[in-house]
Amino acid sequence: MSICLTVPIGVRNAMKPGRMDVPPSDVAVQENRAEKIAPARRRYTSPAMRERRKRIVDTAHRLLGEGGVAALTIRRLSDEAEVAQRTIYRLFGDKDGVISATVVDRMKEVREHIARRGQTYTLPVVFDELDWMVSEMERDTLYARVVVGFVFETEQRQLEVRELTSVAYSRFMNWYEVQREAGVVRDELDVERVARDHVMHEFLVYRRWVLGQSTSEECKLELHACFLRSAMLMLRGPQREEYLSQLAGIQRKLSAIAPA
């Protein structure tokens, strides 16, 4: 089985925020954006407002999972979260602000979970974390399908893409630091560029799972193989040969599951 590693045009840099198609029920709101409440987010510290914010984000998370961006309108969100529309605008600015909040909050939970583990990024730890990421996608499949798609949109959502890719980037760099301290890395390559390229390859693997082109078990193995291929670029000597041997073993497993 082969995995396409062609990165879509415009995905790497995420230079400009995405534009959202306007659902019919939000047309009037969007046409009057200049006149509505300013998009600057207000910060509230009262327990009641924090509870409302959480209710809005949780409801938006569910709506995105159920029907994607088109299913999330301010009117529907207001009705189902039982919060006034003006409160949503005051807290988030607009619908894009709500969508961003769902991604930021979710990735904050992921980072906090990883930080609590406090583990050194050896290869087994990397593989364990990748497996956990797949299990999290399985747990929240509908939402995962929507947000992974954000990475591949032609007009990107810059904040969301940055949040979504931050964990993969940090994982690779943390692993690299462990190998650098062990004195087994090559110094003629640009590790930042390799890390950025690796992140996009990792998300191509996630996308295959989202599109139903791989099972969860295949996705885990493909993520392991993806990491090994990127990591091998930075290694030298016996360590590199060890990674190559592991990659060959994973490819044999993948061939057994789904022959090319």
N, C-alpha and C positions, 0 to 999 in steps of 0.2 A: 504494500500500500504506500502511495506517495502522498506527501503533504505539500500543497502549493505554498510557497513562501513569497509570493509577489505582493509587495506592500502597495495598497491603493494610493493613487496620486493624492497628495494633500494630507495624508494621514499623519506622517511623521512629525510635522512641525506644529500642528494644531494652532495655527497663527490667528485664526479669526473665529469669533463666536458664531454658533449656528443660528440660522433663521428658522423659525418655526412656521409651518403651514397653519393657517388660522382656521379652526373648526367653525362651522356656521354659527353655533351658539355664542361664539366669542367675537364675532365680526365687529359688533358695535363697540365692544370694549377695546379691541385692538385699533380701530379707526380713531379712537379718541385718546390714544396713549399719551399724547402731548398734554392733554388736559387733565389726566387723572393724577392720582397721588404720585409724587416723585418716587422714582425707583430706589432711592437710597433706603436701605433696610434700617428699621428702627430696632433697637435692642431693649428688650423688656426683661426685668428681673423678678417680677411678681410671680408667685407660684401659679396663679390662674392663667397668666399669659404664657408661661412656659408650657403649661398643660395644653393650652390651645395650639401652640406651635407644634407640639408633638403629635397632637391629633391630626393636624393638617398634613404634616409630613407622612405620618403612617397611612392616612387615607390616600394621599397622592401616590405613595409607593404601591398601594394595592391597585389603584386605577391604572397606573402605568403598566403594571403586570397584566391586568385584564385586557387592555385594549391598546397599549402603546400611547404615544404622545397625543394622538387624535382623541383618545378617550378621556383625556384630562382637560377639562375646561374649568374656569374659575367658578362658573355657576354650579356645575355638578359637584365640584370639590366643596364649595360652600354648603350645599345641601347635605352631602353625605358626612362631612366632618362636623356639621351643625355649628358652623362659625360664619360670621358675617363676611361678605365679600370685602368690605373695606378693611377688615382685620387682616385678611390674606394679603391685600395690597400693601398695607402698612408693614407687615412682617417680611414680605418677600419681594415687593416691587411689582412683579408680574408673574405670568405663568412660567417663564423661563427660570425665574428665581426660585419657584417652588421645585421645579425639576432638579435644579442644581442642589437644592437643600437635601433632596432624597439621596442623591449620590454622595454628597459630602458627609452626611450623617452615617450612611452605610459604610463608607470607607473608613470613617473614624472608628466605627465599631470593629472593623477588621484589623486596623492597626493596633487598637487597644488589646485585642485578643492576642495578636502576635507578640506585642510588647510584654504582656503578662507571662508569656512562656519563657522569655529571657534566655533563649538558647543561642549557642554559637553556631554560625552558619557553615557547618560541615555539609557534605553532599547528602547524607541521610536526612539531615534536618531540612534541607531544601526540598527533597522529595516528599517528606512528610507534610510540609507546608503546601506544596502544590496539590497533594491529594486532598488536603483539607479544603483548599479553594474549590475543588470540584464538588466536594460534598456540600459546600455552601451554595453552589449554583444549583445543585439538585434540590436543596431545601427551599430555594426561592427561585424556581425555574422560570416562571413567567417574567419576573422583574429582570432576571439575569439576561434573558433573551433581548429585552429592550435596551438595557444599558450597554451591553457588549456591542450592539449595533451602533451606538453613538460614536465609537472609535472609528468606524468605517464610513460615516456620513461624509458626503462631498463638502458640505459647509459645516465645519465642525463646531461642537460645543467645547470651547477651549477649557473652561474650568472643569467640566465633567470629565473630559479626556485626561486632563492632568491628574485629577483625583483617582480615576480608575486605573491609570498606569503607574501610579506612584508606588504601589506595593511591589509590583514586579521589578521595577527599577531598583528599589531599595534592597530587595532580596538578592539581586545579582551583585550589587556593589558590596553588600555585607559579606557575601561569599568571597568576592575578590579580595577583600581586606584580610580575611582569614588565610587565603592562599599567599597573599603578598607577605604577610608576617612569617609564613612558613618558608619563604624564599623560593617558591616554585613557579612564579609567574614570569611571563615575558614582558619586557619594558619598552619594546619598540612599537607596540600597538596603542591606539587611543582607546582606553578603557571606557571613557564616556560614550564614544560613538558605538563601540561594541555593545554596551549596555542598552543604549537606545534602540539599536537594531534588534537586540534580543527581545525587548519588550514587545515590539510589533510582531515578531514571530510567535511569541507566546499568545498574543491575542488572536492571531490567525488560528491557532489551535482551539482556543475557546470558541471562535466563530464556527468552526467545523462542528463542534458539539451543539451550539445554538441552532445551527441549520439542520441538525439531525443526521449529519454525515459521519458521526462517530458515537459510540456508546461512552458511558462514563468511564468504563475500564480502559477503553482505547484512549480516551482523552487524557487520563492519568499517565499512561505509557508515552503518549505523544508529547506531553509536557516534560516528562523526564528526558526524552530523547532531544527535545528542543533545547533544554538547558545544557545538556552534555555537549551538544554541537557548539553552542556559544562559548561555553566554558573552556573547551579544548583550544579555542583560538588564543586564550590567555595563558595557557599552561605550557610547560616544557618538561622534558625528561620523562622519568618513569610515571610521574603523575598523569601526564597527558596520555600515555599508553594505557594506563588503568582506566581512564575515562573512555578511551576508544573501545576498550574491551567491553565495558558496560553498555556502551551505545550499540555495539554489535549484538549483544544479548537481548536488548530491548527490541531491536529491529526484528530479531528472530521471533520474539513473542508476538509482535504486531503482525508479522507475516502469517503466523499460525492462526491468529484470530480472524484476520481478513486478508487472504492472499491477494497480491496485486493482480 
